[in-house]
Amino acid sequence: MQHRYCRLRGYNTLYICGTDEYGTATETKALQEKLSCQEICDKYHKHHKDTYDWFDVDFDYFGRTSTDAQTRITQDIFNKLDRNGKTEQQTVTQLYCEKHSSFLADRFVHGICPHCSYDDARGDQCDQCGKLLNATELIQPRCEVDDSVPVIRDSKHIFLNLTDAQEVLEEWVNKSSVEGKWSANSIQITRSWLKEGLKPRCITRDLKWGVQVPKEGFEDKVFYVWFDAPIGYLSITAAYSDNWEQWWKNPDDVELYQFMGKDNVPFHTVLFPSSLIGTGEKYTLLHHLSTTEYLQYENTKFSKSRGIGVFGNNVADSQIPVDVWRYYLLSNRPETADSQFSWTPFILANNSELLANLGNFVNRVMKFTTAKYDSVVPLFNTNDPIEQKLIKEVNALLAQYIENVETCKSLRAGLKILMEISSLGNGYLQENRIDNTLFANNRLRCDVVIGVSLNLAYLVSALAYPYLPRTSESICKQLNAPTRRITDTWNGADIRPGHAIGKVAYLFTKIDDKRGDELRLRYSGSSTGQHQTQQAAAKSGSGAKKNSAASKTAAKIALLTEAPAGVEKTAVIMDLEAEIKAAGEAVRKLKSEKVVGEALQAALAVLVAKKEALTAEVAKATSVSDVQPKVSPTEPKPLESAKKTEKLAPQSTNVVVIEQPSEIGAVEYLWSGYGWIIRD
């Protein structure tokens, strides 16, 4: 959203992102899906781009790291580090899989924990006792890819000497973190690394898929993904514009802003800047860093493997407009502590905030103007005390909005302030009792209220644009006005008397509470929720007669709690039996605690859904299609008047927004939390 704000402030803004396509994860994913590395990259590049497109993440260029530019720039940076004495060589003992001829990254090895004897510990950490491990410490290690027994081999690698770089890096951190106003957790995480003392970091890997190391004796190795992936910011910019060095080697005129989850901080405040500083060249280094905590799902963790949570590549199936998603996620952004995604507040955010506040204000003034003024803005002025008071209040909030978004102090607070300004508009209409009586008995007063309210709606459209671009476009379209700049002050007179507004349309519609229950069940962690939701969707669209017939058929089937004797228990059936047992215990516990109402009903619904799924699985028959029809979003595209950055060199005011490259095969998040911005 930051890039949209910068554009409306008049900054020369470049927004870059792409897929990070090299490394162990790609090779492993290719083996699992029996595709080549290039094919797997092509597949997930499209997945990522489709997801970002649906979310209206408006990149100037969405690239990838498997390019000649990436190879050229990465090797150039390494060669300069190597010539400057910033690298060293060490021998590393690793596990090697002879079956698929590859050294194994720690996370792709499992075995028995040497500390607690847990039999499925990973090569980097035991999930049971929590102790950090080296893969070579595991008892009876196994390859995660093909379950073969790996062997121990030594391999020579290149390390970036961070120990010698610490003094210069620490000086840069002290300066940049203060001037750029890094978020508190960014500073804390970086300082913890510096306090512990930086150690040489291995920057090469024994893989085939990656940027080849341009050094004699290391031709069969590639660069470690966290060495070359951040360089993708440069190479993707180079793929977009031949003037990329005027963005990335221009620290006097360009500032770099970045947004990310806290787990990736050290790679961008230690490893990447150390690499750039070590070349001896004048690179544009990080200026501001905004780091988020984690987003949880319904009081638990998101889990792609267990089907818990709604993820970026399937939110379109919810048939809920994208701006509702953007609003809830941005208003719930985990800026200072972990936050929760929950369906009940998600529905409330649409119904009680977007619809009742923002939607109500804009629709009320637009409908009144259409009905009473034939869609033409009346003569008005802002001289009366009530208008001057409103303008003063709005400008006070506008200043807070700009402070929070401009400095990235709190993007969540900026959205809250936008809603407060909209609420002022509702209060202004209410205070003046805008209705037929006012129009009939005090026309001059009514004219002023309508003229000022239309202008306030225009301001709201501008402030909404970074957060809710389709909503912003709809307001501008209804006002028949171009995208408004975000200015330092508002005078209530941008839209002049005599201007003809456009056709009125609703910004938001109510979402039924039952829809939230359906979605909660669908993403509850098993196939049952999705199956039941698909049944409900199919039934609701099949007509009353089919509904009645389906109900009668279902009534004849006794729901099962376990498969009858003689039925082969597949993995799905056994999982459902275990889930039914757990769901039943949850219901009994609630009843024993005398819990009633929504909580008990939700638990009962889960139990019934799991029983229905088991019954269907055992019977191997269902009268309802398993395919739920999808509805493509029909909201209009963002206004063309907010132009993307042309392929120009930085000029007077410069901002580059760059999303952190997405890891291949990792379309497993609800919302991308990373971004880079550069500005003057």
N, C-alpha and C positions, 0 to 999 in steps of 0.2 A: 504493500500500500504506500510505502514511503516515496516510491518513484512518482506515483500519481500526485502526491502532495507537492513534490519538488517541481513537477511540470506546471502545476497551477500557481506556483510562486514565481515562475519565470526562470528557473534554473536550467542550465544546459545539462540534461539528465540522460544517462545511458543505463539501461537495465539489461543485464546479461545473465544467462543461466545455461545449464547444459547437463548432460549425463556424464558422470565419472565412470569410465568404462573399462579401466584396467584393474588388475589385481586378482588375488586368490578367489574372491567371491564370484567373479565372472567365470573363471576357469571351472570352479566347482559347480556353478549353476549350469554351465554348458554340458558338463558331464551328466548331471542329473536329468536334464531335459533332452540329452542326446542330440545337441545342436553344436555347431561351431561357435567359437567365441564371438565372431562377427555377427552370426545370426542371432545369438542371445542378446547382443548389444542392440541390434536393430529392433528386436522385439520390444525390449524394455525402454528404449529411447522413445518409441511410439507410445507406450503405456504412460510414461511420465509426461510427455507432451500433451496427450489427450487429457490427462488429469488436470494439468495446469491450465489448459485451455478452458476446461469446464469451470474451473474456479475463477476464471477471468484474471489470471495472473498474466499481466500484459507485458511480456518480455519484448525488448527491442530485437533480441536475437536469442534463440534457444539452440545451443550448439552441443558439441560432444568432445570428448578428449581423445578419441581414437582417430586423430588427424595428423597430417604431416606437420602442421603448425605446432601441435603439441610436442611432437618429437623434436622438432628443430629448437624450440624455445627451452624445453626441459634440458636437452643435451647441452645447449649453450650455457645455461645457468650452472649446470654441474661442472662443465669444463673450466669455468672461471673459478668456481669454488676449489676445484682440484688444483689448479695452477697457483691459487693463493694460499695453499697449504691448509685449507679448512677441512680436509678429509683425512681419514686414516683407514688402515685395513686390519681386520680381525678375523680369526677363525671361529666359527659358530657351530656348535653341535646341535643337530636337528633330527627329527624323525622323517623318514623317507618311505613312501609307499611304492613298493616295487611293482604292484599290480597295475597302477595307472601312471607309473614313472613320474612321480612328483614329490617334492618336499612338501610337508604338511604344515599349514599354519596351525597355531595352537588350538584355535576354535574348531578345527576339523579333525581333532583327535579326541577320543573318549576312552575311559578305562576306569580302574579302581583307584580311589583316592588313597594316597599313602598315609593320610592323617586319620580319616574316619571310616575307611573301607567302603564308602559309598561306591556302588558298582557302575555308575554312569556319570562320573566326573569328567568335565571338559579339560582340555589341555592347558587352559589359562586359569581356570577357577573351579572349585568344587561347589556346586549349588547347595549341597547339604550342610557342610560345615563352614562354607564361605571363605576358606583359605585360598590365597593366590598360589598358583602352581606353574611350574614349567612342564611342558609336554613330556619331557624325558623322565620326569619323576613318576608318571603314572605307572601303576602295576597293570600288566596285561593290556597295553594300549591297543586300540583298534582304529583303523581309518574310518572316518565318518562317511566317506563317499562310497566305499565298496566293502567295508567291514573286514578288510585284510589286516594282517599283522605287520605294522611298519618296522623298519630297522633303523638303527642309529648311524648317521653319517656326519662327517665334518664337511663344512663348506666355508670358503673364504668370502668375506663380504666387505663392502665399503661403508664406513660410518661417517656421519657428519659430526665434527668435533664441537659439540655444544659447550663443552667445558671451557674452551678458550674463548667462546663467543659470549659467555655469560655477562661479563662486565659491560660490553657495548650494548647488549640486548637489554640489560637491566636499566641502563641509562635511558634508552629509548622508551621502555615501558613506563618509567617514572614520569617522563615528559608527556607521552601520548595519552596515558590513562587519565591525567589531570586535565590537559587541554581538550581532549576529546570526550571527557566526561563518560568514561566507561561505566557500565553498570557494576554494582557492588560485587555480584558473584563473579563477573569477569575478572575483576581485580584480585579477588580472593583466590580463585583457582590459579591464576598466573603466578601470584606471589608464592603460593604453596610450592610450585615447581621450582621457582628461583631460590626459595629458602632451603629446600632440600639439596640444592646444588645440581646444576645441569650435567648430564653425562653424555658421552658420545652415543649417537642414535644411528642404528643401522638403516641405511637408505636403499638397500638392494635386496632382491628376492630371487630365489631359484624358480622362476616361472618362465613360461613361453610367451604369455600374452601381456604385453606392456611395452614401455619405452625402453629400448635396448640401451645398456650401459656402454658409452663410447670410450672404453678404456681397455687396453691390452690385458688379456687374462680374464676379463669379465664379460666377454662377448655373449656368453650363454646365460646371462642374468638380465633382469629388468629392474627398473626403479620401484621401490616401495610406494604403494598407492598414496600414502600421506606425504610423500615427497613430491610426487608429480601431480596429484589431484589439484592442490591449490594453484599450481602453475596453469591449470586449465582456465582460470579466470583470465589470464593473459592471452592464452591461445584462442579462446573463444571470442575474446574481443578482437583479436587479429583476424579471425575468420569473418567478422562483421565489418571491420574497417581497417584499411591500410594504415590509418593514423593511430594504431593502438598504442604505440610508444608515447604519443603525446598525452595519453591518459595515464599510462602506467610508469612512465619515467618523467613525471612532471609534478613533483611534490610541492613546488611553489604555488602552482595554480589549481591543483586538484586535491580534494580531500576524499578519503576512503572511509565509508561507513559499512559496518557489517552487523548482521543479525543471525543468531544461531542458537541451537540448544547447547546447554552448558557442557555436555560431554565432549564437544569438539573444540572447546576453547584452546587447550594447549597447542593443538596443531596450527592454530592461526595466530597465537600470540607468542609462540616460542619457535616451533620448527619452521614455519613459512617465513616469518620476518628474518630469522637467522640466516636462512638460505639467500634471501634477497640482499641483506646487509653484507653477507660474506662475499658477494661478487665484486664489491667495491664500486658498484654503479649506483646512480641516484634514482632509486625506485620510489614510486608512490607507496608509502606504507600505511598501515591501518591508522585511522584517526579516531573514529568512534566505534565502540563495540557494545551492542545490546544483546544480552544473553538471557535466555528464558530457562525456567525450571521445566519440570515434566508435566505433561497432560495425562491424567489418569482417566479410566473409563468406568463409570458407575462403581466407584470405590475399589477398583481393581486395576491391574495393568492391561493395556492393549496387548493382545496376543494373536498374531496372524495364524500361527499353527493351530491354536485352539478355537479360532473363529470368534474371539471375544473382541468386540469393538467394531466401529464402522470406519473404513479406511478410504484413503483418497481415491482409489480406483473403483469404488462402488457407491460413492455418495450420490451419483446421478440417478441411481436406481431408486432413491428415496422419493423422487418426484417432488422434492421440496426446492423452491427457487434458490439459486446460488447465493443471493444476497442475504438470505436468512442464515445460511451456513456461515458466511463471512462475518455477519454481525455477531452471532453467538460465539464463534471461535475467537474473534478479536476482542470482544468484550470480556472473554474468559481467558485471555492470554496470560500464561503463567509467568509473570514478570518478576515477582519477588518470592514466590513459593509455588509448589505444585498446585495445579487446579484440576477440577473434575469436569469431565463431559458427562452429562446426565440428561436423559430424554425429557424429564418433567420440566426442568428450567429451560431446556431448549424450546419446547412448545410455548412456555410462558413468555420467553423472550420475543417470539413472533407475535403472540396474541396481545400481551400486556404492554409491550414496549414499542415494537415496530408498528403494529397495526393501531393500537390505541393512542400512541403519541405522534410519531412521525407521519404515519399514514393518515390519521385523523386530521391533523393540522393542514396538510397539503390538500387533501381531498375536500375538506370543508370550505376553504377559501376559494378553491378552483370551481367547485360546483356553484357556489354563491355568485361568483363573477359571471359564470356562464348563464345562470338562470335570470339574474337581475340586471346584468350590465351587457347582455348580448355579447359576452366574451371580450369586451373592450375595457381597458384600464381607465377608470374615471379620473377626473382632475382631483389632485390632492396635494397637500404639503405636509411637512413634518414639524411645523412650528409650535404646535400645542404642547403643553407640559407633559401630557401622558405619552406622546410620541418621543419627546426628548428623554424622558425617563426610560422608555424601552430601548432607545438607541444607546444610552449610557450603559444599561445592563447588558445588552448584547455585546457591545464593544469590550466590556470587562471580561466576559466569557470568551470572546474571540481572541483576546490577548493571551488568555490561559491556554486556549486550544493551540495557538501558534507556538507558545513556549514548550508545551508538551510534545508536539509532533516535530517541530523544527529541530529541537535538541535531542529528540528521541527519549526524553525524560520518562514518558509513559504514553505509549500508543493507545493503551487501553483507556487512559484518562481522556485522551483526545476524543475518542468515540463517545464517552460519557458526557463530555461537554457539548458535543453536537446534539445529543438528545436533550440536554438541558436548554439549549437554544430553541429547539423545536417545542419544548414544553413552555417556554416563554411565549411562543406564538399562540399556543392553545390558550394560555392564560390571558393573553391580550384580546383574543376573540371573545373569551368568556366575560372578561371585565367589561367589554363594550357591548356585550349582549347582541352580537351580530345575528340578526334574524329579520323576518319580514317587517316587524314593527319598527325597528331602527331604520330600515330602508324607506318606509312610508312616512315616518314622523320626523326623522332627523337625517335627511339625505346627505347633507354636507359631512356630517360625522361619519356616516356609513361609507362615503367615498374615501375618506382618509384611512379608515380602518382597512378597507379592501386594498387600497394602493400600497400601504405600508406592509400589510400581510403578504401580498404577492412578492414584494421585494425581499421580505424575510425568507419566504420560501426559496427565492433565488439564491440567497446566501446559504441556506441550508443545503441546496443542491451542490454548491461548491465544496462545502465542508464534508459532505457525504461522499464526494467523488473518490477520495483515497480509500475509503472503507467499503462503500456500497456503490460501485460504478454504474450498475444497471438502474438502481434507484435514482441516482443522480441524473442519468440520461433521461429517464422517464419524466422527472420533474422539469428538466429543461425543455423536453419535447412538449409537455403540457403548457409550459409558459411561452413556447414558441421563441426560445432565446438560446443563444450559443452558450457553451460551457463558460462559466464565470471564473475569473481568477480569484485566488484567495488573497485578499488585500489585508493590510494591517488594521483598517477600520471599515466600518459600515455606516452609511448615512441614510439608508432606507429609500434611496431614490435612483437606483440603477435602471429600473424599468419605468419608462415615462408614461404619462397620461396619453391615451390614444392608441397605445400598443394593443394589438389583437392577440389574445392567447390562443392556444391550440385546444385540442380535444381532451376532455377530462378522462382519466383512467385511474383505477385503483392501484395503489403501490403494493399493497399486501392483502392477503386474504387469510381468514381464520383457519388454523389447523386444529382439527378435532383431537381431543385428548386421546381418543382410541387409537389414533394414528401413532402417537407416541408409544402406546403399549405394544402395537404391532411391531414397530421398529426395535423396541427394546428386546422383544422376544426373538426377533430375527437375528440379532447380533448378540445373543446371550451365551454363545459358546458351543452350540451343537447344531446339527442339521435340522433339528425339530422346529426351531423358531422360524427358519426360512421356509420350511415346508408348510407350516401352519399359515404363515402370512400369504404364501402363494395360493393356498387353498381359499383363504378369505377373499383375496383379490379376484380369483377366478369366479368364485361364487357370486360376489357382488356384481360382476359384470355379465352374469349369464341369465338374468331375468328371474322373476318371482317363481315361475313354475319350476325352473331348474333348482332354485334355492330350496323349494319345498321338497322336491324329489331327493336332493342330496341329503337334506336333514333327515328324511324318513329312512334312507339307506344307512346313514350313520347311526341312527337310533337302534337299528337292529344289531349292530356290532358291539359286543361287550369289550370295553377297553381292557387291555392286558397290562399286567405289572411285570410279567416275565413270560418268556417264550414257553409254550406248552411242550410237554415231553415228546420227543420224536422229531422236533424241529431242529435243524442244524443251526447252531449258534454262530453266526458270522461275527466279525469284529464289530460291525455296526450294532447288531442286536445286543451283544455283551456290553457295549458302551451305553446303550439306551437303558438296559436293565440297571446298571450302576447309577446312572443319572436319575432314574425313577426312584431308586432307593434313597439317594441323597435329597431329592426334592421332597419326598414323603417325610423324611426326618425333619426337613426345614419347616414343613407345614405343621407337623406335630409339635415342634418346639415353639412356634408362634402361638399355637392354640394353648399349650401349657402355660405360656406367659400371658395368656388372655389378651393377645394382640388381635385387634379387629380392624376393619376398614381396608384402605388401599393396600397396605403391606400384605395382609393375609390374602386378599383377592389376587394380588400379583403372584404370590407363591403358589396358590391353587391353580392359577392359569398356567404356570410353568409345569406343574405336575401333570395336569390334564394334557397339555401339549406333548409332553414326553410320552405319556401313555398312548396318545393317538398315533404318534410317530412309530412307536413299537408295534402297535396293532397293524398299522399300514405296512411296516417292514415284514412282519410275519405273514400277513395275508398276501403280500406281493401284488396287491391290487388296489387301485384307487380310482375314483370316478372323476378326479380333477387333474388337469394338466399340471405338470411340475414346472412349467415355464410361465413366469409372470410377465405380462406385456410391459415393455418399457416405453416411457414417454419422454421424448427428447425435450430439453428446455426450449421454451419459445420466447424467452425474454429477448428484447432487442440488444444488439451489440453496442459497445461503448461509442460515444459520440466521436465522429471523425475530427471535430474541432480541437480535441486534445491531441495534437500531433505527436507521433513518436519522434525520438531524436534522429536527425539525419546523420549521415556518416561524416561528421565534421570534427575537426580538432577542437579541443577545449577553447572556449573564449572567455568572456568576463566572469560568468557565474557557472560553475561546472559541477554536476552531480552524476555519478555513475552508480547505478543500483545493480548489483550482481548477486543472483541467487547462488548459494553454494551448490556445486554439481551434485546430482543425486546418484547414489550408489546403485549400480545395476542390480536388478532383482529385488529392490527394496521399496517397491511401491506399497509400503506397509504403514503409512502414517496418515493421520487425519488431515493434517495441514502442514505444509512445508514451513519450517521455522527458521530458515536461513536466508540471508540476503546481504549483498554488498552494495554500498552506496559511495560514490565519490563526488565531492562537491567543493566549490571554491568558498 
